[in-house]
Amino acid sequence: MAETLFVHLLIQDRTIATKRERIETVLGWHPNTVPFPEHLNDGLSGRLVDAEGGFGNKYISYQVGTLIESVVHWKNLESSDHERLIQDPWAFRDFLFTIRFTSSLLANKQKSGDLERHMLLHIVHPDTFEPMLGNDKSRLARAKAFQPLVPEPNLDTDRAIIHIRGSLEGESGKHIRFYDEDIRKYWKPLRKGNPPVEELESGIVPSPIKVSPTPFLPQPKDASRYSINDIVSDGCFLESSSLEDFLEHWRMKKNLILQGPPGTGKTWLARKLAYALIGRKDESKVASVQFHPNLSYEDFVRGWRPSGEGRLDLVDGPFLSMVDAARSDPGWRYVMVIEEINRGNPAQVFGEMLTLLEADKRRKDEALGLSYRRSKDERVYVPKNLYVIGTMNIADRSLALVDLAFRRRFAFEELEPELGQRWLDWVHEKSGVDIQLLQDIRRRLLDLNQQIADDRTLGHQFRIGHSYVTPPPGVAIRDAPAWFRRVVEKEIGPLLVEYWFDSPETAQQAKSDLLQGM
C-alpha cells in the first residue's frame, strides 16, 4: 500500500515532507520496522502530471482505487501481453482505458480515476503521451491555432498532439512545454487579458517557436503492428466486435477452430487472427501445417528419420519446434495454424500433446514424457504463450468427425457466407463491379444457399461462401458478367455436381438458375 501511495503522490501538489509523512504513516502500520527508501525522496518533489488547481489532491480514494484495480488487471495478463504492452504505446493505452472496474467504489464511477490512467500512460511511454489531463489534451488537440499542424481532421487526440509538438519544436530540437505561457495562450489562456481560444485565427502559431514545414510524427517502433482493424481493412466482412469475440475466446481457451461452409475464408482469417493475437505481422512467430490422412504423430510431434548416413535420427516435428520456440521467447505469443485439421486424425497425430493442449495444463508441473524421448527423464509441456488455431470443413463427406476429447480442448467459431453490405462495398470499390450486378449476384447466391440449407441430404454447412465471388484485392474486373459465369462454370458448378451426385438434374437446374439472364 505504501508503494501504491508513492505512485499516487507523484501527481499531488504537496511538499516533499507532507508526501513522505503520509507514506511513512502507512509503513508504520507494518508489524516490523520498514524504513522509507531514501533514494526515492527526490522523486516526491513537484508533480508528474501538468495540471492546474488541486486535481491531484481531490478524490484520492478513486485515484488510489484506480491504481489498485489497474495493477490487478495487469497481473492477470500473461508475460507475452506485458512485453507487447510495454513495447506498443497504443496497445498500452487501449489496455488502460478499456478496463472495467468492478469494486463497489468504482463500479459506477468508471471515469473517476482517469487522472491516474493518464499519469500511467506518461510514466510507461513518456515519448508518446504528454503529462496532461485528458480534458487538457482534448482542448490542445482541437485548438484552432494548431489545426494547420494536424494532418487530418478528427485525428486521435494523442496522435494530434504528437504532430503539434513535432511541428512546434521543428528542426531546433528545443523541448517545449505546452503549459508555458507563450504557448498555452493559444489553447488555454490563463490570464483574463488573453483572447478566448475560439477567437484566434486559424494558422496562428507561437512566434517564439520555429515551425517545421512538414509535421513530424514519430514512426512506431515496429511498423508491422497488426490489429483487428487491419483484418477489416484487409477485406474481412465480419464486424470488429465479432472478431474481438473470436480473439477473446481464443485467448482464454488457447485453442480455436474456425469451421464453416466452403469459401468462407477460414484459412485466410486464421492467419489474420494469428497476427492480431500476436500484435504484429511476424512470420517467425507463426507456423502452418496442413493435416492430411497420411500425417502421423512422428511427422507432427517427433519421430525417427533417416539421416542420410545409414542411420536414424530423432527429429522434432513442427509442433515441438513451435513449443521450443515459444518456451524460449516467453515475451511473445506464438501461433500454430493447422489447415483442415479434421482431414487427418487429430487424436492420433497429437498423441499425448492432446492432453498438454488444455489451457489449465500449460505449466511445467504438468509435463509428460513423450513416446520418443531424447533422454530417460525428458518431460515436455506446452507453454502458455503457444496458441493453436485450426480450420475445419465439415461439408466434405470424406472427412471424419473429430472425437469428443479433441473437441473439449478447442473453442469453435462458426463462419458464415458474408454477402452483406461490407462484401458489396468491398467488391465494388476494389474490383469495380457494378453495384446492381453485385446485388443480383447476392440474391442468386442467397437463393441457392437457402435451397442447400433446406435440403435434408445437405444442410447449412454446405452453403456457398463469399470467397467464390470475391476477387483478390486490386484485380479489376472489366467484364463482370463474364467473370461471374466463369466462377459458376469452373468453381461453383462442379461443387454442386458433387453435392447432388445422386441427382444431377438438381445440380444442373441450380447452376442454370445462377446463370439465367447472364
N, C-alpha and C positions, 0 to 999 in steps of 0.2 A: 504494500500500500504506500510505503514511503517512496518507492521508485515511481509509482504511478503519479503520486503527488508532485514529485520533482518534475516530471514531464509536463504536467498541467501548469505548474508555476512558471514555465518558460514563457507563457503568454500573459502572465499577470504583471500589471504595472505597480509593483511593490518594491521596497528596498530589499537589498540582499539579506539584511538582518531579519526582516519580517518573514521572508520566504524560508530562510534557514530555520527560524524558530518553529514554524509550522511543521517542517519535515522532522525536526528533532523531537517535537511533541509526539508524532506518530511513532518514531523509533523508540521513544520511551515506553511505549506500550508493550514492547517485546520483553519477555521474561529475562533475557540476557542483555548485557550492555552492547548496543550496536552504535558505534560512533559514526558521525556524518563524514563521508569521504571528502577530505579537504581538496582534492583535485577537481571536485565538481563545484567548488564555491564560486569561481569566476563565471560559471555558466548561468548563475542566477542574476547576473547584472543585466539591466534593461529588460526588454521582452522581445520575443522572437517575431511575433506577428505584428505588422504595421496596422494600427487602428487608432481611432480617437476615442476619448472617453474611457469608461471603465468596463469595456466589453469583457476583458479577461477576468474581471472581479465579480461579475454577476452570474447567476445561475450555475454556481460552482458544482452543485450536485449533478446537474445534467451533463456538464462538461466532463467531470471525472467518470460518470457513468458511461458516457460515450467512449472514453478511452478503454475502460474495462471491457465493455462488450466488443469493441473492435479487436482487442487483443484475443478475446475468446474465439472470435471468428477466425482470426489469423492462425491461432494454434490448431484449429480444426482442419486447416488446409494441409496438403501434402508438401513435402520438401520441394517437389518439382514446381508446385504453384508458387512457393516462396521465391524460388530463383527467378521464375518468369516475372513475377510482380515487382521484384527488385530491379530487374533489367528494363522492364517496359513501363514507363511512367503513366501511359494512358490506361493500361490494364490495371495498374495500381489504383488509379482514380476511380475506375469502374467498380473495383472491389470495394473501396471505402464507401462510395455513395450508393451502392445497392444493398448494403447491409440493412436488414430489417431487425430493429432492436425488439427484444421480447420481454425485458424486465418490466415490472409494474411501473417503475419510474419513467421509462422511455417509450413504452409501447404506444402511447397516444401522443407522444411528443417527438416524433422522428427527427425533426429539424432542430431540436433544442441544442444539440451538440455539434452543429456544423462548424463552429469556430475551431473545435478540436480537430475536425477532419481536414480543414484547410491547413491547419498547422502541421498535421502529419504529412500531407502532400508535400509541403515545402521541406520538411525535415528529410524525407526519404528521397525526394527528387528536386533538390534546390535549383538545378539548372533549367527546370521546366516550369515549375509553379512558383508564383510570387508569394511572399509572406503577407498576404492580404486576406481580408474578409470577403466572403462570397458576394455581398452586395456591392462592395467597392470594386471588385473585379468586373462585375456586370456594368457598372457605371463607367469605368475606364474603357472597356471594350466598345461601348456604344457611343462614346463622346464624339460629337461631330468634328471636332478639331483633328481627331486622329483617323477618321474614316478613310482618307486617301492612302493611309499606310496599311490598310487591311485589304488583302487581295480580292475578297469576295464578300458580299453582304451575308448577314446572319451566320458568319463563321463562328464556330465553337469559341466560347469566351476565353479559355486559357490559350487556345491557339492564336486568337486575335491579339492577345497581349504579347505573345512571342514575336509576332510581326511588328507590333508597335515598338517594343523595346529594341529589337534589332535595327529598325529603321532610325530611331532616335539616337542610338549610340553610334550608328554609322561606322565609318572606317576608323574613327579615332580610338575606338575600343574603350572609351570613357564609360564607366559604370554610372547609370543614373538611378535615382530613387524617385518613384512616382509621387511620393508624399513631399518632396522638396517643393517649396512654394513656386519656383519658376516653371514647374511642370504641372503641379496639381491644380493651379488656377485654370487650366484648360479642361479639366474634367470634374474637379470638386473644389470650388473656391472656398477658402477658409474665412477670409475677411469680408465684411459687408461691402467694402468698396469695389470688390471684383464683380464683373458682369456675370449673370447666370450662364451656366454652361450651354443651355439650349439656344442662347442668342449669339454664340460665337459663330463666325462664318466658316463654312467648310473649307478645308485646306490650310487653316492656320496651324502652325506647329511651333513649339517653343524656340524662339530665335537663338538662345544661347547654345542650343544643341545642333550639331551638324546632322542633316538628314541624309541617309543613304539613298541614292537614286533608285535602288532596287530593294524592296522589302526583303529582309533576311529571315529565313525560317530554318532553324537547325533541322537537319535530316535525322530521322530516327536511327538509333544505334544499329538496328537490324532492319534493313529495307525489305526483308522477306516476311515481315509480320503478316499474319493471316487470321481472319476472324469470320464470324457468321455473316457480317455484311459483305465480305469478299465472296462467300459462297453464293449469296444472292446476286451480286454483280457479275459473277461468272456464268450465271444462267440457270440458277435453281429457281423453280416456280413455287416452292413452299414458302410459307410465311416465316419470318425470322423467329417468331415465338415458337413455332413448331420445331425449328432447328435447335433452338436453345433447349427445348424439352428433350430432344434426342441426346444432346450433349450432357445434360444434367443426369439423365437416366444412365448414360454410359459411364460418367464419372463415378457414379455410385456403384454400379454393378461390375464395372471393369471390362465386361464382355458384352458385345452388342451384335445383333443380327439384323440386317436390313432385308426384308422379304417383300415380295410383291410380284405382280404380273411382269411378263417380259416387256422390255422397253421403257421401264420406269426409272432408269438411271441409277440403279443400285450400286454398280461398281464405281461409277463417276462420283456419286455422293459419298460413298465410303471413304474414298481418298481425300475428298474435300473436308469431310468431318475430321479426318485424322489430322490434317493441317490445322484446322481450327482448334482441336483439342490441344495440340502442341503449342499453338500460338504463333506459328510461323511456318512457311513453306520450306521444310528442311527434309530433303530426300534421305539424308543419312539417318534419320530417326524413324523412317517408315520402311517396312519391308513387305513385299507382296508375294503371295504364293497361290497357285491355282490347284484346288483339290480335284482329283480325278480317280476313277475306280482302281487304278493300279498304285496309287500313292500309299505308302506304308509308314509305320512308326519309324522304321530305320531311315526312311527318306526325310521325314519331317522333324524328328527329335534327335535320334542318334543311332548309328549303325556301323557295321563293318563295311569298308570299301576297299577295292583293290588299289594298291599304291603305285602300281606300275613297275615295281621292283620285285615281283614274285611273292608279295606278302599282303596281308590285310591290315588296314589302319582303322582305328575307331574315329569316326568323323561326326562332328556335330551337324545337325540339320539346321534349317533356317530358324526354327523356333528357339532352340537352345542358343543359337548365335544371338538372337534378339534378347534372350534372357540375360546373357552375359553383358551385352552392350548396355542394357537398361540398368543392371546392377552396378556397373562401373561408372555410371553417369546419373546419379540419383537426382540431380538438379533439373532434369528434363524428362518429359514424358516420351515414351517410345510406343509405336503402334505396329502391330502385325495385322495386315489386311489379308483376309482369306476369301478368295473369289470362289463362288459356287461351293460353299462349304459342305453341302449335302450331296455333292457329286461323288465324294469318296465316302468312307465310313468313319465319321469323326471320332467315335469312341475308340475305334481300333487305332486310328492314326495318332491320337493324343496319348493314349496309354495312361500312365499314372499322372501325366500332366493335366488330365481332365480334373482330377481331384485338386491339384495345386492351383487351378484357374480360379477357384472360388474366391470371392473378394475377402472373406474372413480368414483365408488361409495364406494370404500373401505376406508371410513373415518367416524368418529364419527358423523359428522353433517348430514350424510345420513342414520342414524339408523332408523329402523322401529319397530313398535310393532308387536309381534308375535300373531299367532292365539291362543296360550295358554300362557298367561302371568303369571309370578310369582307375579307381583305387577301391579298396575294400570299404573304407569309411566315407566314401563320397556321398554327399547328400545335396539335393537341389531343391530350390524353392523359386517361385515366380515373384519378382519384386512388385511393389505397389505401383511403380511408375511404368509398367508394361501393360498396355491395353490391347485388346483383340477386337477386331470388327470383321464380320463376315457378311457375305451376301448369299441369299438363298432363293432359288427359283422353284417354287412348289407347283408350277404348271407343267413341268417336264415329267412325263409319266415314267421315264427311265430312271428317275432319281428315287432313292429310298428316303423314307421319313426318318428323322433323327430320333434317337431314343430319349426317354424322359430324363435320364441322368444328365445327358448333354443339355437338354432344354433348360433344366433347372439352373444351370450355370450362366445362362445368357439372358439378356433382355432382348425382346423382339419388337421391332418397329415395322409397321406395315406401310409400304409406299403405294400410292395410288396413281393412276393416269392423271396427269395435271394438264388439263386443256382449258383452263380458265383465262382470265384477263391477262395474267402475267405471261402465260405462254403466247397469247395472241399478240401482245405488245412486243415481246422479245423477237418473235419470228418476223414481224412486220418491220421493226427497226433494224435488226441485224442482217436480214436477208432480202428485204424489200418486197416481200409478198403482200399482195393487196389484202386489206382488212376484210372485205366482203368475201373473198375467196377463202380466207382462213376461217371465217365464221361458218362457211358452208362445209369446209373440211371437218371442223369441230362437230357440227351437227351430225354428219355422216358417221364419224367415229363413235360419238356418243350413242347413236342408234345401234351400231354394231356391237359396242360393249354391253349395251343392255340386253341384246339378243344372246350374247355369250353368257352373261351372268344368269339369265333366265333358263338356260339350257341345263337340264339336270345331269347331263353327262359331262358338263364342263364346270361352270361356276365363275365367281368373280375373279378368282386368281388367274383366269385365262384371258382376261381382257387385254386389249392392245394399248401399250404405253405410249406416252407422248414423244419418246425419243425417235420413234419411227418417222414422225413428221416435224422434227426439229433439226434443220440443217446446222452444220457446225458454224460457230460464230465467224462472221466475216465472209462467208460464202454467199455471194449474191445469186439469187435465183432469177434468171432472166425470163424463163418460160415456166411460170408456176404450175399451170395445169399439166404440162408435160412432166414436170418434176413429181407431182403427186401421182400421176399414172405410173411412173417408174417405181415409185415406192410401193404402190399397191401390187403391181405385176411381179416385182422381183423380191419383195420382202414380206408384205402382209399376206399376199395371196398364198404363197407356199405354206405359211403358218396356218392359215385357215384350212388348207387341204389336210394338214397334219391333225388339226383339231377335229375335223369331221371326216376322218379317214373312212368311216363306215357309212358316210352319207355325202358323197362327192357333189351331189346336186345342191345340197345346202351350202357347201363351201363356194360353189360357183355362183349361186344366187347372191350370197353375201358380198362376194367380190364385185359382181355386176352392180349391186346397189351402191357400192363405194364409188364406182366409176361412171354411174349414169349421168349423162349430160356433160361429161368432162371431155 
